[in-house]
Amino acid sequence: MESLRKIGSWCTGWGCTRKRRNRIKFSTLRNQQFNKNKPSYITHGATGFTFKNYTDPNKVMKVYFDSNRKKINMNYNKANKISKITGNQRQLVQIVNDFTINDLPTNIPEDIRYRLPNSSLSVMRMPHLGIDLYTTIYDDNIIDRLRRSIPTLIIQCHKLMEQIDKMRRQGLCHGDMRIENIMIYPQTSAMTLIDFDFFGPFIDVFIQYSDIVNRSLVEISQYIPPEFICMKDIYDNTDNIEVFSRKYLNRSMLYFLECIGKDKKEAQNYFSESFTSNKTYIYSLLQSINEKNDEARINEKISNTIMNYFDYFGFGMVMTIFFSRLYPVYPVKYNKSSSIEMILFRQTQKLLMSMCDFSIEKRSNPEEALKKMEKIVSNIANINNGH
């Protein structure tokens, strides 16, 4: 531990490190600059971090909290494998299994940071979006355990989750409005709902909940590219993508695209290209189902489509499917009177939602994820064959 204290004093200003109560606080640097050929990884929250200096990208410091180098190398190799699968070599790949005091965002007040016990929060996923707090903060057991220690941060965030859930149930947003769909601007730490709701004005929803959304709760290091699909508008705008992109490339969408480094023209092209690809994908998927082909044919077609989508974007599947105004948001219990269309739709929805899973576990093993998807496809095929 003494060696870590020395390292901590040496790297002050890099990882926001400082002594407090005989501890060294290592905070992950957000929005770091990376060498394209030598990406930096945060390999494990309880194992170690790799910091890079803002002013000197070639100057690297590695801090390890675990003397087990085999474990360190294993986690590093896992991060490297994920980066190759996602094609995300220029961005930070983060794998954090325990949310400890060392991983708290730097914008949380110091007195709150040190009231939070180490390893007190549940396991989190860290995909392209910085920190996934949804399952962590929405867990009532955690809320109750930490209510006294950090009431403002946790309760406010819990309130945010409740409001979002209420919006979802009222059909104001798409059917999967969770913390993954919230964007935080690193420059201002302001939170914004990523609810490009194709069935209603985004800005109205944002204004209505701006008092809750505009809170500095977490920092974000990376953004989710806006691959959004609206099946209703796909059918309504089959031959005129330009009209569609102009209609929905509003100031919110444009600002979001500009935040990930695209100017107005690039943003328009990016949106149209993304929409075209997604439309082709959905058409192919639904066509393969509606043709009621044999199971092997459907599996092959959907497998190829899934892999093509991986290849097209190069970083894995990040998209949100909007179903809330097309069909009921809530799951429908199948019975003998259920229509074949509804059963097929629900099976298709299940397949698409599986593909939209942001968890690193699935991205790290796409073959296994594909098997699960194909199992769902098999169910669809069985339904088709039975009618």
TIDODO-307287 format. One record per residue (C-alpha): residue in one letter; chain; x, y, z. Coordinates in Angstrom, 1 decimal. Example, Ala and Ser with C-alpha at 12.3 -4.5 7.8 and 13.67 -1.06 7.14 Angstrom:
BEGIN
{type: A&mol: A&x: 12.3&y: -4.5&z: 7.8} .
{type: S&mol: A&x: 13.7&y: -1.1&z: 7.1} .
***
This chain:
BEGIN
{type: M&mol: A&x: 0.0&y: 0.0&z: 0.0} .
{type: E&mol: A&x: 2.9&y: 2.3&z: 0.7} .
{type: S&mol: A&x: 4.0&y: 2.0&z: -2.9} .
{type: L&mol: A&x: 0.5&y: 3.0&z: -4.0} .
{type: R&mol: A&x: 0.7&y: 6.1&z: -1.8} .
{type: K&mol: A&x: 3.9&y: 7.1&z: -3.5} .
{type: I&mol: A&x: 2.4&y: 6.5&z: -6.9} .
{type: G&mol: A&x: -0.6&y: 8.5&z: -5.9} .
{type: S&mol: A&x: 1.4&y: 11.5&z: -4.8} .
{type: W&mol: A&x: 3.4&y: 11.3&z: -8.0} .
{type: C&mol: A&x: 0.4&y: 11.3&z: -10.3} .
{type: T&mol: A&x: -1.6&y: 14.0&z: -8.6} .
{type: G&mol: A&x: -3.5&y: 15.9&z: -11.2} .
{type: W&mol: A&x: -3.7&y: 13.0&z: -13.6} .
{type: G&mol: A&x: -6.3&y: 10.7&z: -12.0} .
{type: C&mol: A&x: -7.6&y: 13.3&z: -9.5} .
{type: T&mol: A&x: -5.7&y: 11.4&z: -6.8} .
{type: R&mol: A&x: -5.2&y: 12.6&z: -3.2} .
{type: K&mol: A&x: -4.8&y: 11.2&z: 0.3} .
{type: R&mol: A&x: -7.7&y: 11.2&z: 2.7} .
{type: R&mol: A&x: -7.9&y: 9.1&z: 5.8} .
{type: N&mol: A&x: -4.9&y: 7.1&z: 4.8} .
{type: R&mol: A&x: -6.5&y: 6.3&z: 1.5} .
{type: I&mol: A&x: -5.6&y: 7.1&z: -2.1} .
{type: K&mol: A&x: -8.6&y: 8.0&z: -4.3} .
{type: F&mol: A&x: -8.2&y: 7.1&z: -7.9} .
{type: S&mol: A&x: -10.8&y: 8.5&z: -10.2} .
{type: T&mol: A&x: -11.1&y: 7.4&z: -13.8} .
{type: L&mol: A&x: -10.3&y: 10.2&z: -16.3} .
{type: R&mol: A&x: -13.2&y: 11.0&z: -18.5} .
{type: N&mol: A&x: -13.0&y: 12.0&z: -22.1} .
{type: Q&mol: A&x: -9.3&y: 11.1&z: -22.4} .
{type: Q&mol: A&x: -7.2&y: 11.5&z: -25.5} .
{type: F&mol: A&x: -5.9&y: 8.3&z: -26.9} .
{type: N&mol: A&x: -3.2&y: 7.0&z: -29.2} .
{type: K&mol: A&x: -5.1&y: 5.3&z: -32.0} .
{type: N&mol: A&x: -2.7&y: 2.4&z: -32.1} .
{type: K&mol: A&x: -2.3&y: 2.0&z: -28.3} .
{type: P&mol: A&x: -5.7&y: 2.4&z: -26.7} .
{type: S&mol: A&x: -5.9&y: 2.9&z: -23.0} .
{type: Y&mol: A&x: -8.0&y: 0.5&z: -20.9} .
{type: I&mol: A&x: -9.5&y: 0.6&z: -17.5} .
{type: T&mol: A&x: -9.3&y: -3.1&z: -16.9} .
{type: H&mol: A&x: -11.0&y: -3.7&z: -13.6} .
{type: G&mol: A&x: -12.3&y: -1.5&z: -10.8} .
{type: A&mol: A&x: -10.8&y: -3.6&z: -8.1} .
{type: T&mol: A&x: -7.7&y: -4.5&z: -10.0} .
{type: G&mol: A&x: -6.2&y: -1.4&z: -11.5} .
{type: F&mol: A&x: -6.5&y: 1.6&z: -13.9} .
{type: T&mol: A&x: -4.5&y: 3.0&z: -16.7} .
{type: F&mol: A&x: -4.3&y: 6.7&z: -16.8} .
{type: K&mol: A&x: -3.2&y: 9.0&z: -19.5} .
{type: N&mol: A&x: -2.2&y: 12.6&z: -19.1} .
{type: Y&mol: A&x: -4.3&y: 15.2&z: -20.9} .
{type: T&mol: A&x: -1.3&y: 17.2&z: -22.0} .
{type: D&mol: A&x: 1.0&y: 14.3&z: -22.8} .
{type: P&mol: A&x: -0.9&y: 11.3&z: -24.4} .
{type: N&mol: A&x: 2.4&y: 9.3&z: -24.6} .
{type: K&mol: A&x: 2.9&y: 9.4&z: -20.9} .
{type: V&mol: A&x: 1.1&y: 6.5&z: -19.3} .
{type: M&mol: A&x: 0.7&y: 5.4&z: -15.7} .
{type: K&mol: A&x: -0.7&y: 2.0&z: -14.6} .
{type: V&mol: A&x: -2.0&y: 1.6&z: -11.1} .
{type: Y&mol: A&x: -2.8&y: -1.9&z: -9.9} .
{type: F&mol: A&x: -4.7&y: -2.7&z: -6.7} .
{type: D&mol: A&x: -4.2&y: -6.4&z: -7.0} .
{type: S&mol: A&x: -0.9&y: -8.2&z: -6.9} .
{type: N&mol: A&x: -2.3&y: -11.1&z: -8.9} .
{type: R&mol: A&x: -0.8&y: -10.3&z: -12.3} .
{type: K&mol: A&x: -2.5&y: -13.3&z: -13.9} .
{type: K&mol: A&x: -5.9&y: -11.9&z: -13.0} .
{type: I&mol: A&x: -4.8&y: -8.5&z: -14.3} .
{type: N&mol: A&x: -3.7&y: -9.8&z: -17.6} .
{type: M&mol: A&x: -6.9&y: -11.9&z: -17.9} .
{type: N&mol: A&x: -9.0&y: -8.8&z: -17.5} .
{type: Y&mol: A&x: -6.8&y: -6.8&z: -19.8} .
{type: N&mol: A&x: -7.1&y: -9.4&z: -22.5} .
{type: K&mol: A&x: -10.8&y: -9.5&z: -22.0} .
{type: A&mol: A&x: -10.9&y: -5.7&z: -22.6} .
{type: N&mol: A&x: -8.7&y: -6.0&z: -25.6} .
{type: K&mol: A&x: -10.9&y: -8.8&z: -27.1} .
{type: I&mol: A&x: -14.0&y: -6.6&z: -26.6} .
{type: S&mol: A&x: -12.4&y: -3.7&z: -28.3} .
{type: K&mol: A&x: -11.6&y: -5.8&z: -31.3} .
{type: I&mol: A&x: -15.2&y: -7.2&z: -31.5} .
{type: T&mol: A&x: -16.7&y: -3.7&z: -31.2} .
{type: G&mol: A&x: -14.1&y: -2.1&z: -33.5} .
{type: N&mol: A&x: -13.9&y: 0.6&z: -30.8} .
{type: Q&mol: A&x: -10.1&y: 0.9&z: -30.8} .
{type: R&mol: A&x: -10.1&y: 4.7&z: -30.3} .
{type: Q&mol: A&x: -12.3&y: 4.8&z: -27.3} .
{type: L&mol: A&x: -11.8&y: 3.7&z: -23.8} .
{type: V&mol: A&x: -13.0&y: 0.1&z: -23.0} .
{type: Q&mol: A&x: -14.1&y: 0.0&z: -19.4} .
{type: I&mol: A&x: -14.9&y: -3.1&z: -17.4} .
{type: V&mol: A&x: -15.9&y: -2.4&z: -13.8} .
{type: N&mol: A&x: -17.4&y: -5.2&z: -11.7} .
{type: D&mol: A&x: -17.6&y: -3.3&z: -8.5} .
{type: F&mol: A&x: -18.7&y: 0.3&z: -8.1} .
{type: T&mol: A&x: -16.3&y: 1.5&z: -5.3} .
{type: I&mol: A&x: -15.4&y: 4.9&z: -4.0} .
{type: N&mol: A&x: -12.5&y: 5.0&z: -6.5} .
{type: D&mol: A&x: -14.9&y: 4.9&z: -9.4} .
{type: L&mol: A&x: -17.3&y: 7.6&z: -8.4} .
{type: P&mol: A&x: -17.6&y: 10.5&z: -10.8} .
{type: T&mol: A&x: -15.4&y: 13.4&z: -10.0} .
{type: N&mol: A&x: -18.4&y: 15.8&z: -9.9} .
{type: I&mol: A&x: -19.9&y: 14.2&z: -6.8} .
{type: P&mol: A&x: -19.0&y: 16.3&z: -3.7} .
{type: E&mol: A&x: -16.1&y: 15.0&z: -1.7} .
{type: D&mol: A&x: -18.1&y: 14.6&z: 1.5} .
{type: I&mol: A&x: -20.6&y: 12.4&z: -0.3} .
{type: R&mol: A&x: -18.0&y: 10.4&z: -2.0} .
{type: Y&mol: A&x: -16.5&y: 9.2&z: 1.3} .
{type: R&mol: A&x: -19.8&y: 8.3&z: 2.9} .
{type: L&mol: A&x: -20.2&y: 5.6&z: 0.4} .
{type: P&mol: A&x: -18.8&y: 2.3&z: 1.5} .
{type: N&mol: A&x: -16.6&y: 0.4&z: -0.8} .
{type: S&mol: A&x: -18.2&y: -2.3&z: -2.9} .
{type: S&mol: A&x: -21.6&y: -1.3&z: -1.6} .
{type: L&mol: A&x: -23.3&y: -0.9&z: -4.9} .
{type: S&mol: A&x: -24.2&y: -3.8&z: -7.2} .
{type: V&mol: A&x: -22.4&y: -5.0&z: -10.3} .
{type: M&mol: A&x: -22.7&y: -2.6&z: -13.2} .
{type: R&mol: A&x: -22.2&y: -2.7&z: -16.9} .
{type: M&mol: A&x: -20.1&y: -0.2&z: -18.8} .
{type: P&mol: A&x: -20.8&y: -0.3&z: -22.5} .
{type: H&mol: A&x: -20.3&y: 2.6&z: -24.9} .
{type: L&mol: A&x: -22.4&y: 4.7&z: -22.5} .
{type: G&mol: A&x: -20.2&y: 5.6&z: -19.5} .
{type: I&mol: A&x: -21.9&y: 4.2&z: -16.3} .
{type: D&mol: A&x: -25.1&y: 2.2&z: -16.3} .
{type: L&mol: A&x: -26.8&y: 3.2&z: -13.0} .
{type: Y&mol: A&x: -30.3&y: 2.0&z: -13.8} .
{type: T&mol: A&x: -30.2&y: -1.4&z: -12.1} .
{type: T&mol: A&x: -28.0&y: 0.0&z: -9.3} .
{type: I&mol: A&x: -30.1&y: 3.0&z: -8.3} .
{type: Y&mol: A&x: -33.4&y: 1.4&z: -9.0} .
{type: D&mol: A&x: -32.7&y: -1.4&z: -6.5} .
{type: D&mol: A&x: -34.8&y: -0.7&z: -3.4} .
{type: N&mol: A&x: -32.5&y: -2.7&z: -1.2} .
{type: I&mol: A&x: -29.6&y: -0.5&z: -2.1} .
{type: I&mol: A&x: -31.8&y: 2.6&z: -1.7} .
{type: D&mol: A&x: -32.7&y: 1.6&z: 1.8} .
{type: R&mol: A&x: -29.2&y: 0.7&z: 2.8} .
{type: L&mol: A&x: -27.7&y: 4.0&z: 1.6} .
{type: R&mol: A&x: -30.6&y: 6.3&z: 2.3} .
{type: R&mol: A&x: -29.0&y: 7.8&z: 5.3} .
{type: S&mol: A&x: -25.5&y: 8.1&z: 3.9} .
{type: I&mol: A&x: -26.1&y: 9.8&z: 0.5} .
{type: P&mol: A&x: -29.8&y: 10.8&z: 0.5} .
{type: T&mol: A&x: -29.7&y: 13.6&z: -2.0} .
{type: L&mol: A&x: -27.8&y: 11.8&z: -4.7} .
{type: I&mol: A&x: -29.6&y: 8.4&z: -4.5} .
{type: I&mol: A&x: -33.1&y: 9.6&z: -3.7} .
{type: Q&mol: A&x: -33.1&y: 12.2&z: -6.5} .
{type: C&mol: A&x: -31.9&y: 9.6&z: -9.0} .
{type: H&mol: A&x: -34.5&y: 7.2&z: -7.7} .
{type: K&mol: A&x: -37.1&y: 10.0&z: -8.3} .
{type: L&mol: A&x: -35.8&y: 10.4&z: -11.8} .
{type: M&mol: A&x: -36.2&y: 6.7&z: -12.4} .
{type: E&mol: A&x: -39.8&y: 6.8&z: -11.1} .
{type: Q&mol: A&x: -40.6&y: 9.8&z: -13.3} .
{type: I&mol: A&x: -39.2&y: 8.1&z: -16.4} .
{type: D&mol: A&x: -41.1&y: 4.9&z: -15.6} .
{type: K&mol: A&x: -44.3&y: 6.9&z: -15.3} .
{type: M&mol: A&x: -43.6&y: 8.5&z: -18.7} .
{type: R&mol: A&x: -43.0&y: 5.1&z: -20.2} .
{type: R&mol: A&x: -46.3&y: 3.7&z: -18.8} .
{type: Q&mol: A&x: -48.2&y: 6.7&z: -20.1} .
{type: G&mol: A&x: -46.9&y: 6.1&z: -23.6} .
{type: L&mol: A&x: -45.0&y: 9.4&z: -23.7} .
{type: C&mol: A&x: -41.8&y: 7.7&z: -24.6} .
{type: H&mol: A&x: -40.6&y: 4.6&z: -26.3} .
{type: G&mol: A&x: -41.0&y: 1.3&z: -24.4} .
{type: D&mol: A&x: -37.4&y: 1.2&z: -23.0} .
{type: M&mol: A&x: -36.8&y: 4.6&z: -21.4} .
{type: R&mol: A&x: -34.0&y: 3.8&z: -19.0} .
{type: I&mol: A&x: -30.8&y: 5.4&z: -17.7} .
{type: E&mol: A&x: -29.0&y: 4.2&z: -20.9} .
{type: N&mol: A&x: -31.2&y: 6.6&z: -22.8} .
{type: I&mol: A&x: -30.1&y: 9.6&z: -20.8} .
{type: M&mol: A&x: -27.2&y: 11.7&z: -22.0} .
{type: I&mol: A&x: -24.9&y: 13.8&z: -19.8} .
{type: Y&mol: A&x: -22.8&y: 16.6&z: -21.4} .
{type: P&mol: A&x: -19.3&y: 16.4&z: -19.9} .
{type: Q&mol: A&x: -18.8&y: 20.1&z: -20.5} .
{type: T&mol: A&x: -21.7&y: 21.1&z: -18.3} .
{type: S&mol: A&x: -22.6&y: 17.9&z: -16.5} .
{type: A&mol: A&x: -26.2&y: 18.6&z: -17.5} .
{type: M&mol: A&x: -28.5&y: 15.6&z: -18.1} .
{type: T&mol: A&x: -30.8&y: 15.3&z: -21.1} .
{type: L&mol: A&x: -33.3&y: 12.7&z: -22.0} .
{type: I&mol: A&x: -32.3&y: 10.9&z: -25.2} .
{type: D&mol: A&x: -35.9&y: 10.5&z: -26.2} .
{type: F&mol: A&x: -36.1&y: 11.2&z: -29.9} .
{type: D&mol: A&x: -39.7&y: 10.2&z: -29.7} .
{type: F&mol: A&x: -40.9&y: 9.8&z: -33.2} .
{type: F&mol: A&x: -44.5&y: 9.8&z: -32.0} .
{type: G&mol: A&x: -44.4&y: 13.1&z: -30.1} .
{type: P&mol: A&x: -42.2&y: 16.2&z: -29.7} .
{type: F&mol: A&x: -39.0&y: 15.5&z: -27.8} .
{type: I&mol: A&x: -38.7&y: 19.0&z: -26.6} .
{type: D&mol: A&x: -42.1&y: 19.0&z: -24.8} .
{type: V&mol: A&x: -41.0&y: 15.9&z: -22.8} .
{type: F&mol: A&x: -37.7&y: 17.5&z: -22.0} .
{type: I&mol: A&x: -39.2&y: 20.8&z: -20.8} .
{type: Q&mol: A&x: -41.7&y: 19.0&z: -18.7} .
{type: Y&mol: A&x: -39.1&y: 17.1&z: -16.8} .
{type: S&mol: A&x: -36.2&y: 19.5&z: -17.1} .
{type: D&mol: A&x: -36.1&y: 20.1&z: -13.3} .
{type: I&mol: A&x: -35.4&y: 16.4&z: -12.8} .
{type: V&mol: A&x: -33.3&y: 15.8&z: -15.8} .
{type: N&mol: A&x: -30.9&y: 18.7&z: -15.5} .
{type: R&mol: A&x: -29.1&y: 17.3&z: -12.5} .
{type: S&mol: A&x: -25.4&y: 16.5&z: -12.3} .
{type: L&mol: A&x: -25.5&y: 12.9&z: -11.2} .
{type: V&mol: A&x: -22.9&y: 11.1&z: -13.2} .
{type: E&mol: A&x: -20.2&y: 11.8&z: -15.7} .
{type: I&mol: A&x: -20.2&y: 10.1&z: -19.1} .
{type: S&mol: A&x: -17.1&y: 9.2&z: -21.2} .
{type: Q&mol: A&x: -18.7&y: 8.0&z: -24.4} .
{type: Y&mol: A&x: -21.9&y: 8.4&z: -26.3} .
{type: I&mol: A&x: -24.3&y: 5.9&z: -27.9} .
{type: P&mol: A&x: -24.6&y: 6.6&z: -31.6} .
{type: P&mol: A&x: -28.2&y: 7.4&z: -32.5} .
{type: E&mol: A&x: -29.4&y: 4.3&z: -34.3} .
{type: F&mol: A&x: -33.1&y: 4.7&z: -33.8} .
{type: I&mol: A&x: -35.8&y: 2.8&z: -35.6} .
{type: C&mol: A&x: -39.4&y: 3.8&z: -35.9} .
{type: M&mol: A&x: -41.3&y: 1.0&z: -37.7} .
{type: K&mol: A&x: -44.4&y: 3.1&z: -38.3} .
{type: D&mol: A&x: -42.5&y: 5.9&z: -40.0} .
{type: I&mol: A&x: -40.4&y: 3.4&z: -41.9} .
{type: Y&mol: A&x: -43.6&y: 2.2&z: -43.5} .
{type: D&mol: A&x: -44.9&y: 5.8&z: -44.0} .
{type: N&mol: A&x: -41.7&y: 7.0&z: -45.6} .
{type: T&mol: A&x: -40.6&y: 4.1&z: -47.6} .
{type: D&mol: A&x: -39.4&y: 6.0&z: -50.6} .
{type: N&mol: A&x: -38.4&y: 9.4&z: -49.1} .
{type: I&mol: A&x: -35.7&y: 9.1&z: -46.5} .
{type: E&mol: A&x: -34.7&y: 12.8&z: -47.0} .
{type: V&mol: A&x: -38.1&y: 14.0&z: -45.9} .
{type: F&mol: A&x: -37.9&y: 11.7&z: -42.9} .
{type: S&mol: A&x: -34.4&y: 12.9&z: -41.9} .
{type: R&mol: A&x: -35.4&y: 16.5&z: -42.3} .
{type: K&mol: A&x: -38.6&y: 16.0&z: -40.3} .
{type: Y&mol: A&x: -36.8&y: 14.4&z: -37.3} .
{type: L&mol: A&x: -33.4&y: 15.9&z: -37.5} .
{type: N&mol: A&x: -34.6&y: 18.5&z: -35.0} .
{type: R&mol: A&x: -32.4&y: 20.6&z: -32.8} .
{type: S&mol: A&x: -32.2&y: 17.9&z: -30.1} .
{type: M&mol: A&x: -31.0&y: 15.2&z: -32.5} .
{type: L&mol: A&x: -28.7&y: 17.7&z: -34.3} .
{type: Y&mol: A&x: -27.2&y: 18.8&z: -31.0} .
{type: F&mol: A&x: -26.6&y: 15.2&z: -29.9} .
{type: L&mol: A&x: -24.8&y: 14.4&z: -33.2} .
{type: E&mol: A&x: -22.7&y: 17.6&z: -32.8} .
{type: C&mol: A&x: -21.8&y: 16.4&z: -29.3} .
{type: I&mol: A&x: -20.2&y: 13.3&z: -30.9} .
{type: G&mol: A&x: -18.2&y: 15.5&z: -33.3} .
{type: K&mol: A&x: -20.3&y: 15.8&z: -36.4} .
{type: D&mol: A&x: -21.2&y: 19.1&z: -38.1} .
{type: K&mol: A&x: -24.6&y: 19.7&z: -39.5} .
{type: K&mol: A&x: -24.0&y: 18.2&z: -42.9} .
{type: E&mol: A&x: -22.2&y: 15.2&z: -41.4} .
{type: A&mol: A&x: -25.1&y: 14.7&z: -39.0} .
{type: Q&mol: A&x: -27.7&y: 14.7&z: -41.7} .
{type: N&mol: A&x: -25.7&y: 12.2&z: -43.8} .
{type: Y&mol: A&x: -25.1&y: 10.1&z: -40.7} .
{type: F&mol: A&x: -28.8&y: 10.0&z: -39.8} .
{type: S&mol: A&x: -29.9&y: 9.2&z: -43.3} .
{type: E&mol: A&x: -27.2&y: 6.4&z: -43.7} .
{type: S&mol: A&x: -28.1&y: 5.0&z: -40.3} .
{type: F&mol: A&x: -31.8&y: 5.1&z: -41.0} .
{type: T&mol: A&x: -31.4&y: 3.5&z: -44.4} .
{type: S&mol: A&x: -29.4&y: 0.6&z: -42.9} .
{type: N&mol: A&x: -31.9&y: 0.1&z: -40.2} .
{type: K&mol: A&x: -34.8&y: 0.1&z: -42.6} .
{type: T&mol: A&x: -33.2&y: -2.5&z: -44.8} .
{type: Y&mol: A&x: -32.4&y: -4.6&z: -41.7} .
{type: I&mol: A&x: -36.0&y: -4.5&z: -40.4} .
{type: Y&mol: A&x: -37.5&y: -5.2&z: -43.8} .
{type: S&mol: A&x: -35.2&y: -8.2&z: -44.2} .
{type: L&mol: A&x: -36.1&y: -9.5&z: -40.8} .
{type: L&mol: A&x: -39.8&y: -9.1&z: -41.1} .
{type: Q&mol: A&x: -39.8&y: -10.5&z: -44.6} .
{type: S&mol: A&x: -38.0&y: -13.6&z: -43.5} .
{type: I&mol: A&x: -40.6&y: -14.1&z: -40.8} .
{type: N&mol: A&x: -43.7&y: -13.4&z: -42.9} .
{type: E&mol: A&x: -42.5&y: -15.7&z: -45.7} .
{type: K&mol: A&x: -43.0&y: -18.6&z: -43.2} .
{type: N&mol: A&x: -40.0&y: -20.4&z: -44.5} .
{type: D&mol: A&x: -38.5&y: -23.4&z: -42.8} .
{type: E&mol: A&x: -36.5&y: -23.0&z: -39.6} .
{type: A&mol: A&x: -33.1&y: -23.4&z: -41.2} .
{type: R&mol: A&x: -33.8&y: -20.8&z: -43.8} .
{type: I&mol: A&x: -35.0&y: -18.2&z: -41.3} .
{type: N&mol: A&x: -32.1&y: -18.9&z: -39.0} .
{type: E&mol: A&x: -29.7&y: -18.4&z: -41.9} .
{type: K&mol: A&x: -31.3&y: -15.2&z: -43.1} .
{type: I&mol: A&x: -31.5&y: -13.6&z: -39.6} .
{type: S&mol: A&x: -28.0&y: -14.7&z: -38.7} .
{type: N&mol: A&x: -26.6&y: -13.1&z: -41.9} .
{type: T&mol: A&x: -28.6&y: -10.0&z: -41.2} .
{type: I&mol: A&x: -27.3&y: -9.8&z: -37.6} .
{type: M&mol: A&x: -23.7&y: -10.2&z: -38.8} .
{type: N&mol: A&x: -24.1&y: -7.7&z: -41.5} .
{type: Y&mol: A&x: -25.4&y: -5.2&z: -38.9} .
{type: F&mol: A&x: -22.3&y: -5.9&z: -36.8} .
{type: D&mol: A&x: -20.0&y: -5.3&z: -39.8} .
{type: Y&mol: A&x: -21.9&y: -2.2&z: -41.0} .
{type: F&mol: A&x: -21.4&y: -0.1&z: -37.9} .
{type: G&mol: A&x: -18.2&y: -1.8&z: -36.7} .
{type: F&mol: A&x: -18.9&y: -1.3&z: -33.0} .
{type: G&mol: A&x: -21.7&y: -3.7&z: -32.3} .
{type: M&mol: A&x: -25.4&y: -3.2&z: -32.2} .
{type: V&mol: A&x: -26.7&y: 0.0&z: -30.5} .
{type: M&mol: A&x: -30.2&y: 0.8&z: -31.5} .
{type: T&mol: A&x: -33.6&y: 1.4&z: -29.9} .
{type: I&mol: A&x: -36.8&y: 0.0&z: -31.3} .
{type: F&mol: A&x: -40.0&y: 2.1&z: -30.8} .
{type: F&mol: A&x: -43.1&y: -0.1&z: -30.3} .
{type: S&mol: A&x: -45.1&y: 1.9&z: -27.8} .
{type: R&mol: A&x: -47.7&y: 3.4&z: -30.2} .
{type: L&mol: A&x: -47.9&y: 0.5&z: -32.5} .
{type: Y&mol: A&x: -48.8&y: -2.2&z: -30.0} .
{type: P&mol: A&x: -49.4&y: -2.2&z: -26.3} .
{type: V&mol: A&x: -46.3&y: -1.5&z: -24.2} .
{type: Y&mol: A&x: -47.1&y: -4.3&z: -21.7} .
{type: P&mol: A&x: -46.5&y: -7.9&z: -22.3} .
{type: V&mol: A&x: -49.4&y: -9.8&z: -23.6} .
{type: K&mol: A&x: -50.2&y: -13.3&z: -22.2} .
{type: Y&mol: A&x: -50.7&y: -15.6&z: -25.1} .
{type: N&mol: A&x: -53.8&y: -17.8&z: -25.2} .
{type: K&mol: A&x: -55.7&y: -19.7&z: -27.8} .
{type: S&mol: A&x: -57.5&y: -16.5&z: -28.9} .
{type: S&mol: A&x: -54.2&y: -14.6&z: -29.5} .
{type: S&mol: A&x: -53.8&y: -13.7&z: -33.2} .
{type: I&mol: A&x: -50.9&y: -15.1&z: -35.1} .
{type: E&mol: A&x: -49.8&y: -11.6&z: -35.9} .
{type: M&mol: A&x: -49.6&y: -10.6&z: -32.2} .
{type: I&mol: A&x: -47.7&y: -13.8&z: -31.3} .
{type: L&mol: A&x: -45.2&y: -13.2&z: -34.2} .
{type: F&mol: A&x: -44.9&y: -9.6&z: -33.2} .
{type: R&mol: A&x: -44.1&y: -10.4&z: -29.6} .
{type: Q&mol: A&x: -41.5&y: -13.0&z: -30.7} .
{type: T&mol: A&x: -40.0&y: -10.5&z: -33.1} .
{type: Q&mol: A&x: -39.9&y: -7.9&z: -30.4} .
{type: K&mol: A&x: -38.2&y: -10.3&z: -28.1} .
{type: L&mol: A&x: -35.6&y: -11.0&z: -30.7} .
{type: L&mol: A&x: -34.9&y: -7.4&z: -31.4} .
{type: M&mol: A&x: -34.7&y: -6.5&z: -27.8} .
{type: S&mol: A&x: -32.2&y: -9.3&z: -27.3} .
{type: M&mol: A&x: -30.1&y: -7.8&z: -30.0} .
{type: C&mol: A&x: -30.3&y: -4.4&z: -28.4} .
{type: D&mol: A&x: -28.8&y: -5.6&z: -25.1} .
{type: F&mol: A&x: -26.0&y: -3.3&z: -24.1} .
{type: S&mol: A&x: -24.3&y: -5.7&z: -21.7} .
{type: I&mol: A&x: -20.6&y: -6.3&z: -22.3} .
{type: E&mol: A&x: -21.2&y: -10.0&z: -21.6} .
{type: K&mol: A&x: -23.1&y: -10.4&z: -24.8} .
{type: R&mol: A&x: -20.8&y: -8.2&z: -26.8} .
{type: S&mol: A&x: -17.8&y: -10.2&z: -25.6} .
{type: N&mol: A&x: -19.4&y: -13.5&z: -26.8} .
{type: P&mol: A&x: -21.4&y: -12.7&z: -29.9} .
{type: E&mol: A&x: -21.6&y: -16.4&z: -30.9} .
{type: E&mol: A&x: -23.5&y: -17.2&z: -27.6} .
{type: A&mol: A&x: -25.8&y: -14.2&z: -28.1} .
{type: L&mol: A&x: -26.5&y: -15.3&z: -31.7} .
{type: K&mol: A&x: -27.5&y: -18.8&z: -30.4} .
{type: K&mol: A&x: -29.9&y: -17.2&z: -28.0} .
{type: M&mol: A&x: -31.3&y: -15.1&z: -30.9} .
{type: E&mol: A&x: -31.6&y: -18.1&z: -33.1} .
{type: K&mol: A&x: -33.5&y: -19.9&z: -30.4} .
{type: I&mol: A&x: -36.1&y: -17.2&z: -30.4} .
{type: V&mol: A&x: -36.1&y: -17.3&z: -34.2} .
{type: S&mol: A&x: -36.8&y: -21.0&z: -34.0} .
{type: N&mol: A&x: -39.8&y: -20.3&z: -31.8} .
{type: I&mol: A&x: -41.0&y: -17.9&z: -34.5} .
{type: A&mol: A&x: -40.5&y: -20.6&z: -37.1} .
{type: N&mol: A&x: -42.4&y: -23.2&z: -35.1} .
{type: I&mol: A&x: -45.3&y: -20.8&z: -34.8} .
{type: N&mol: A&x: -45.2&y: -20.2&z: -38.5} .
{type: N&mol: A&x: -45.1&y: -23.9&z: -39.3} .
{type: G&mol: A&x: -48.0&y: -24.5&z: -36.9} .
{type: H&mol: A&x: -50.3&y: -22.2&z: -38.8} .
***
